[in-house]
Amino acid sequence: MSKSFNTPDKVIYVCTGSKCKKKGGKDLGKMFRGMIKELGLKGQVEVVKTDCTDRCDYAPVICMQPDNFWVAQTDEAKAKEAFETHVLRATPKEEPR
């Protein structure tokens, strides 16, 4: 009855506090999930919605771990660039089995 608990290599935190959500945070999360699915990175990269990160003046805010890379006033272009730099270039390719 025990399920395995997989830890992703990369995590993208997307603030969905009220200001970030209003300014597109929720849509950024959906976009990242779509990119992860499309690129076959499920299990390697995970998107986590967070409550307020207390950076409301910079909404919407995302954070890419383990690089601890924060993006303020994130739009689609900034989000895609960060994904390219901090997820795609840094994610090791899985060996074929």
C-alpha positions as a printed NumPy array, in Angstrom:
array([[  0.   ,   0.   ,   0.   ],
       [  3.069,   2.211,   0.099],
       [  3.425,   4.587,  -2.831],
       [  6.833,   5.812,  -3.867],
       [  7.565,   9.447,  -3.126],
       [  9.443,  11.031,  -6.017],
       [ 11.41 ,  14.213,  -5.551],
       [ 11.705,  16.419,  -8.656],
       [ 15.07 ,  17.772,  -9.803],
       [ 13.633,  21.275, -10.272],
       [ 10.722,  23.132,  -8.688],
       [  9.034,  26.272,  -9.979],
       [  7.187,  28.185,  -7.284],
       [  4.452,  30.472,  -8.585],
       [  2.94 ,  32.971,  -6.205],
       [ -0.843,  32.893,  -6.326],
       [ -1.481,  35.422,  -3.578],
       [ -4.23 ,  37.9  ,  -4.443],
       [ -2.088,  40.485,  -6.301],
       [  0.033,  37.908,  -8.133],
       [ -3.049,  35.925,  -9.095],
       [ -4.749,  39.065, -10.468],
       [ -1.661,  39.984, -12.473],
       [ -1.297,  36.573, -14.12 ],
       [  0.315,  34.242, -11.573],
       [ -2.309,  31.539, -12.048],
       [ -1.881,  31.67 , -15.842],
       [  1.909,  31.368, -15.492],
       [  1.45 ,  28.197, -13.47 ],
       [ -0.768,  26.737, -16.194],
       [  1.756,  27.729, -18.852],
       [  4.622,  26.042, -16.969],
       [  2.578,  22.859, -16.455],
       [  1.811,  22.754, -20.179],
       [  5.486,  23.212, -21.078],
       [  6.543,  20.48 , -18.646],
       [  4.   ,  18.063, -20.087],
       [  4.839,  18.96 , -23.698],
       [  8.584,  18.484, -23.118],
       [  8.175,  15.204, -21.235],
       [  9.639,  16.582, -18.007],
       [  6.891,  15.348, -15.701],
       [  8.488,  13.931, -12.57 ],
       [ 11.683,  15.916, -13.162],
       [ 10.164,  19.394, -12.871],
       [  7.229,  20.373, -10.684],
       [  5.155,  23.543, -10.392],
       [  4.026,  24.524,  -6.902],
       [  1.482,  27.271,  -6.29 ],
       [  2.358,  29.261,  -3.196],
       [  0.388,  31.636,  -1.076],
       [  1.623,  35.198,  -0.83 ],
       [  5.417,  35.531,  -0.93 ],
       [  5.164,  39.059,   0.527],
       [  6.531,  40.648,  -2.639],
       [  3.258,  42.186,  -3.773],
       [  4.903,  45.284,  -5.247],
       [  6.625,  42.985,  -7.77 ],
       [  3.63 ,  40.84 ,  -8.769],
       [  3.503,  38.334, -10.282],
       [  6.508,  36.587,  -8.761],
       [  8.033,  33.188,  -9.539],
       [ 11.014,  31.341,  -8.091],
       [ 13.023,  28.542,  -9.692],
       [ 14.73 ,  26.033,  -7.423],
       [ 17.332,  24.77 ,  -6.76 ],
       [ 18.914,  27.859,  -8.413],
       [ 17.014,  30.203,  -6.062],
       [ 16.298,  32.404,  -9.102],
       [ 13.481,  34.899,  -8.532],
       [ 11.626,  36.731, -11.296],
       [  9.623,  39.862, -10.491],
       [  6.819,  41.35 , -12.569],
       [  6.845,  38.185, -14.595],
       [  5.223,  38.139, -18.   ],
       [  5.066,  35.222, -20.43 ],
       [  8.345,  36.163, -22.149],
       [ 10.275,  36.466, -18.853],
       [  8.778,  33.199, -17.635],
       [  9.773,  31.322, -20.8  ],
       [ 13.294,  32.758, -20.684],
       [ 13.688,  31.707, -17.043],
       [ 12.352,  28.231, -17.874],
       [ 14.853,  27.909, -20.716],
       [ 17.781,  29.032, -18.556],
       [ 17.005,  27.441, -15.208],
       [ 15.11 ,  24.315, -16.197],
       [ 15.978,  23.194, -19.716],
       [ 19.675,  24.022, -19.759],
       [ 20.162,  22.655, -16.262],
       [ 17.993,  19.509, -16.304],
       [ 20.   ,  16.363, -16.951],
       [ 18.588,  14.173, -19.672],
       [ 17.33 ,  10.851, -18.416],
       [ 19.226,   7.84 , -19.707],
       [ 17.191,   5.446, -21.898],
       [ 16.327,   2.201, -20.115]])
